[in-house]
């Protein structure tokens, strides 16, 4: 075996894996963002707010707790990008897009569930993020984050 | 109360660079930082390896590495090694020799004064003089502190790569990569200096340098016989016609006799030893100069300084 071949393979295999995970991950991400937009446009008629009391002019006929949750994990590529950020600092935009997708997806799931049950608005909305598995740098466990959207769904007489 | 049915911001409200562009900048930055750090660390490793006293080296590595493997010819080889080392006045090492069970002929200098030779080498040398030059060459690496430099660089490269790739979360087999990179061999200057040092020891021991390069002259045969595995020698030691020519020219320059009786190597083995250098390759002739061991050993002393000056051209 040529002398350069062995280091080339040892470094090349993770690099090839990186590029493959980038290609797959970014295709999935683009598709997800597209679908998020479509669903957001479809459900934009439903008011979603953080106010704790319904506005005075609303005639509320029923209410219920609604939730929507998403668990997301990193891919190899995003972990690599974020790892480089450990050296230099700065915006970890690889994580920003991931969490943005998770927040929007969680809100949409909450709204869609409320809509299916006949509710017209959700107030007192909160977003919570919690780590559900330790960071997987050493290959133990998978780094995962849950984003939970919750609120009070209202039935309105009108 | 009216609600403004706005859609959420895309991109979290802040535009971001293309991920590949971001990665390219980060990797380039890491590469620049890595190169600078590695260059600094290699400098530190080189200086440290030159100044690490042999006594400390022996304490650090005395018991490390291979146990003494054996071969019928090993006692004779140890004897040759001891006799050659006696011609190096400043020798701080208590040399040990161990045999490793490989077909490919090769020899290595390891920290702590351990010379490792392969079984293939012991079986393929046809006279004591041939073996003496190979062992003298390895002693030359000790004299130039080349063996420590290679180890220090491997260590430093390993640490540097580990820090960079580890941070980035890439699971590469870092120590293996680093040692592969570092074992690309010694620099050409180091090899040349070790050759001269070894040749001076041979001249001092035998009073002539006949047979010293016979082993290299035969190597292409060995490669044909053992296939690609014998190429291991080529990977760590340059064997070229130029090298042999340079050795002969150096011997002629120093006035070392190119002919003389070859000493048979003790111990069971298939190789036959011949009485004179008549059937071996000829060294460059400078008849009648008749320099003897006293001068040869002073040359060994001056050659020991050579690696220090030529160490710089060994960027690996």
Interface residues (C-beta under 8 A of the other chain):
Chain A: X3 X6 X7 X10 X11 X14 X15 X18 X22 X26 X33 X37 X40 X41 X44 X45 X47 X49 X55 X56 X57 X58 X76 X77 X79 X80 X81 X82 X83 X84 X85 X86 X87 X88 X91 X93 X94 X96 X97 X100 X104 X107 X137 X139
Chain B: X1 X3 X5 X6 X7 X8 X10 X11 X12 X14 X16 X17 X19 X20 X22 X23 X26 X27 X29 X30 X33 X164 X167 X168 X169 X170 X171 X172 X173 X176 X177 X180 X181 X184 X235
